Amino acid sequence: MKLAAREKIDNTGRYLFRITGLLVIAILGGIFFMLLWNTIAFFIKVKPLDFITGTQWDPSGSPAAYGILPLLVSTCLVTFGAMLIAIPIGIGTASFLSEYAGKKLKNILKPIIEMLAAVPSVAIGFLGIVILGPGIADLTGQANGLNALNGAVLLAVMALPTIITVTEDALQGIPNSYKEASYGVGASKWQTLIKVTIPAAAPGILAAIMLGVGRAIGETMTVLMATGNASAFPKGFFHSIRTITATIAIEMGEVPYQTTHYYALFAIAAVLFLITLIVNLIGEYFVNKFRKYHSA
Amino acid sequence: MKKLTPIIEWGTLLLSTGIVCFFLVVILWDLISKGASSLSWEFVSTLPKEGMTKGGIFPAITGTVLLTMITAIAAVPFGISCAIYLNEYAVDNWLTRIIRASIRNLAGVPSIIYGLFGLALFVQGLHMGTSLLAAGLTLGLLSLPYIIITTEEALRRIPASTREAALAIGATQFESIRDVVLPTALPGILTGVVLTLSRAAGETAPILFTGVAFYINNPSGYLNQEFMSLPYHLYMLSTQHQAIEEVRPLAYGTALVLIIVVFLLNLTAFYIRYKRSKNE
């Protein structure tokens, strides 16, 4: 082939590759624009203050109520519960993998964690219905165990692989000299882990937690299946709740196109988008901090 | 007491690791022990019968396979091309930083929001209606950031000397990428693609409003029609069916088939990665 023709192909390739790069920005922009547009359409019909401070979500009532608070509190409650379970177990497992487990044990444990990460959310939700639900019902004497506690345990299972993997990376990133200095002054392996390695890896661990929180907040199917979806204001872990994601999943299929209710679902999606964005940005901040700190 | 402390310390770490393993054991044990009896050739090869209370899940399996194929066709070339741009061409300027930030943010967007975006863009905006194509493209968007990130990692592992050798004997940059860089990075790229597709195959939220249906009277093979899928079938059987207790064995069977499909894809990825690490 002539050089001129080859250079033409080379140039075309370069443009094509660049266009796909720019399209990625367009996709994120498109998602952002879609949420913004429909949220504005919603705020023309419902006052933003009523939306943010309203304690009732009842789109089919008369008058219809579009208060996001019960949904937001539900989402926060179940995520908080999930983190209460997942953070200690996650950090414990990551410490075990990074500081104690030998190579052979690691080669068994890592695929286990990867398999856990691969289980589809709908299968975990299903087990929430058939195993965890009846279990909680037996303990509490409720009719079924579909409540915030159930959802929190399931979300913890889903967030654990992320938390473990990222925390382990952070622990592995701590230079050996730190630990050796600690052993040198007579500290035990445990003391070194608690007082030196984990504090030094703290930004990385916080990033891991933030990624876990992001996953738990945005998860739809498990909470939809396991938390009962009562639309009353959430009262606690032993009561049924209804998260933002579950509300969108339940109501979007039935709502007529371009009604206030339709726009309202985009408005709560916009709130969800903002929360995950902020959580991810905080996570990223800690990752960068960690990298800077340890490369210096 | 002094001898006991290390055991307690060890014990807490071992306990948390044990809990994680316990979760996986419970999931697998329950699904296999209760789902295995529902599995049969008839179950995977026939249509549902009598209001879903009998028969098989054939259309759900074909639906999931076709959906994942469309996802792959939509996301893989796009994702690899974007990764090539970022790793081979892009210089470190503000535009590149915005592209990278967009990719990281897209990876964090909740799957249900992709569902809304698919509804607004493909179903309504481009008039595809609720269809296999619209749902496949929606899942393609969801998969895109993961494919870009894993492909870029695979490309980054190729040493600069490999590219320089190709350029030195007169190849253009495009030729060096097509003939040298991509073939060398292929196992790494494939691992990422297969893992991403296994995730997409198990997703439910993005297809809820973009085309999935509870019952279709054929093997769901038309791009412009609604389709059945394994995860959605499991969701409906376990929460929405009018005779939930009666169809529980079918739900277990569906869950087991879904897990098997996802794990088979994962094993494929592990195998490719294992072979690569052996070659290196």
Boltz contact constraints between the chains, C-beta under 6 A:
constraints:
  - contact:
      token1: [A, 6]
      token2: [B, 172]
      max_distance: 6.0
  - contact:
      token1: [A, 9]
      token2: [B, 174]
      max_distance: 6.0
  - contact:
      token1: [A, 10]
      token2: [B, 172]
      max_distance: 6.0
  - contact:
      token1: [A, 10]
      token2: [B, 173]
      max_distance: 6.0
  - contact:
      token1: [A, 10]
      token2: [B, 174]
      max_distance: 6.0
  - contact:
      token1: [A, 13]
      token2: [B, 174]
      max_distance: 6.0
  - contact:
      token1: [A, 17]
      token2: [B, 81]
      max_distance: 6.0
  - contact:
      token1: [A, 17]
      token2: [B, 84]
      max_distance: 6.0
  - contact:
      token1: [A, 17]
      token2: [B, 85]
      max_distance: 6.0
  - contact:
      token1: [A, 17]
      token2: [B, 89]
      max_distance: 6.0
  - contact:
      token1: [A, 18]
      token2: [B, 85]
      max_distance: 6.0
  - contact:
      token1: [A, 20]
      token2: [B, 78]
      max_distance: 6.0
  - contact:
      token1: [A, 20]
      token2: [B, 81]
      max_distance: 6.0
  - contact:
      token1: [A, 20]
      token2: [B, 82]
      max_distance: 6.0
  - contact:
      token1: [A, 21]
      token2: [B, 82]
      max_distance: 6.0
  - contact:
      token1: [A, 21]
      token2: [B, 85]
      max_distance: 6.0
  - contact:
      token1: [A, 21]
      token2: [B, 99]
      max_distance: 6.0
  - contact:
      token1: [A, 24]
      token2: [B, 82]
      max_distance: 6.0
  - contact:
      token1: [A, 24]
      token2: [B, 99]
      max_distance: 6.0
  - contact:
      token1: [A, 24]
      token2: [B, 102]
      max_distance: 6.0
  - contact:
      token1: [A, 24]
      token2: [B, 103]
      max_distance: 6.0
  - contact:
      token1: [A, 25]
      token2: [B, 99]
      max_distance: 6.0
  - contact:
      token1: [A, 25]
      token2: [B, 102]
      max_distance: 6.0
  - contact:
      token1: [A, 28]
      token2: [B, 102]
      max_distance: 6.0
  - contact:
      token1: [A, 28]
      token2: [B, 105]
      max_distance: 6.0
  - contact:
      token1: [A, 28]
      token2: [B, 106]
      max_distance: 6.0
  - contact:
      token1: [A, 31]
      token2: [B, 117]
      max_distance: 6.0
  - contact:
      token1: [A, 34]
      token2: [B, 117]
      max_distance: 6.0
  - contact:
      token1: [A, 34]
      token2: [B, 120]
      max_distance: 6.0
  - contact:
      token1: [A, 89]
      token2: [B, 16]
      max_distance: 6.0
  - contact:
      token1: [A, 89]
      token2: [B, 19]
      max_distance: 6.0
  - contact:
      token1: [A, 92]
      token2: [B, 13]
      max_distance: 6.0
  - contact:
      token1: [A, 92]
      token2: [B, 16]
      max_distance: 6.0
  - contact:
      token1: [A, 93]
      token2: [B, 16]
      max_distance: 6.0
  - contact:
      token1: [A, 93]
      token2: [B, 17]
      max_distance: 6.0
  - contact:
      token1: [A, 93]
      token2: [B, 20]
      max_distance: 6.0
  - contact:
      token1: [A, 95]
      token2: [B, 13]
      max_distance: 6.0
  - contact:
      token1: [A, 96]
      token2: [B, 13]
      max_distance: 6.0
  - contact:
      token1: [A, 96]
      token2: [B, 17]
      max_distance: 6.0
  - contact:
      token1: [A, 112]
      token2: [B, 21]
      max_distance: 6.0
  - contact:
      token1: [A, 112]
      token2: [B, 24]
      max_distance: 6.0
  - contact:
      token1: [A, 115]
      token2: [B, 24]
      max_distance: 6.0
  - contact:
      token1: [A, 116]
      token2: [B, 24]
      max_distance: 6.0
  - contact:
      token1: [A, 118]
      token2: [B, 262]
      max_distance: 6.0
  - contact:
      token1: [A, 118]
      token2: [B, 266]
      max_distance: 6.0
  - contact:
      token1: [A, 119]
      token2: [B, 27]
      max_distance: 6.0
  - contact:
      token1: [A, 120]
      token2: [B, 202]
      max_distance: 6.0
  - contact:
      token1: [A, 120]
      token2: [B, 231]
      max_distance: 6.0
  - contact:
      token1: [A, 120]
      token2: [B, 262]
      max_distance: 6.0
  - contact:
      token1: [A, 122]
      token2: [B, 204]
      max_distance: 6.0
  - contact:
      token1: [A, 122]
      token2: [B, 231]
      max_distance: 6.0
  - contact:
      token1: [A, 122]
      token2: [B, 234]
      max_distance: 6.0
  - contact:
      token1: [A, 122]
      token2: [B, 235]
      max_distance: 6.0
  - contact:
      token1: [A, 123]
      token2: [B, 255]
      max_distance: 6.0
  - contact:
      token1: [A, 123]
      token2: [B, 259]
      max_distance: 6.0
  - contact:
      token1: [A, 126]
      token2: [B, 234]
      max_distance: 6.0
  - contact:
      token1: [A, 126]
      token2: [B, 238]
      max_distance: 6.0
  - contact:
      token1: [A, 126]
      token2: [B, 255]
      max_distance: 6.0
  - contact:
      token1: [A, 129]
      token2: [B, 238]
      max_distance: 6.0
  - contact:
      token1: [A, 131]
      token2: [B, 30]
      max_distance: 6.0
  - contact:
      token1: [A, 157]
      token2: [B, 23]
      max_distance: 6.0
  - contact:
      token1: [A, 160]
      token2: [B, 20]
      max_distance: 6.0
  - contact:
      token1: [A, 190]
      token2: [B, 9]
      max_distance: 6.0
  - contact:
      token1: [A, 214]
      token2: [B, 108]
      max_distance: 6.0
  - contact:
      token1: [A, 218]
      token2: [B, 110]
      max_distance: 6.0
  - contact:
      token1: [A, 220]
      token2: [B, 112]
      max_distance: 6.0
  - contact:
      token1: [A, 220]
      token2: [B, 205]
      max_distance: 6.0
  - contact:
      token1: [A, 221]
      token2: [B, 204]
      max_distance: 6.0
  - contact:
      token1: [A, 221]
      token2: [B, 205]
      max_distance: 6.0
  - contact:
      token1: [A, 225]
      token2: [B, 239]
      max_distance: 6.0
  - contact:
      token1: [A, 245]
      token2: [B, 112]
      max_distance: 6.0
  - contact:
      token1: [A, 248]
      token2: [B, 112]
      max_distance: 6.0
  - contact:
      token1: [A, 249]
      token2: [B, 208]
      max_distance: 6.0
  - contact:
      token1: [A, 252]
      token2: [B, 209]
      max_distance: 6.0
  - contact:
      token1: [A, 253]
      token2: [B, 209]
      max_distance: 6.0
  - contact:
      token1: [A, 269]
      token2: [B, 113]
      max_distance: 6.0
  - contact:
      token1: [A, 269]
      token2: [B, 116]
      max_distance: 6.0
  - contact:
      token1: [A, 272]
      token2: [B, 110]
      max_distance: 6.0
  - contact:
      token1: [A, 273]
      token2: [B, 113]
      max_distance: 6.0
  - contact:
      token1: [A, 276]
      token2: [B, 108]
      max_distance: 6.0
  - contact:
      token1: [A, 276]
      token2: [B, 110]
      max_distance: 6.0
  - contact:
      token1: [A, 280]
      token2: [B, 108]
      max_distance: 6.0
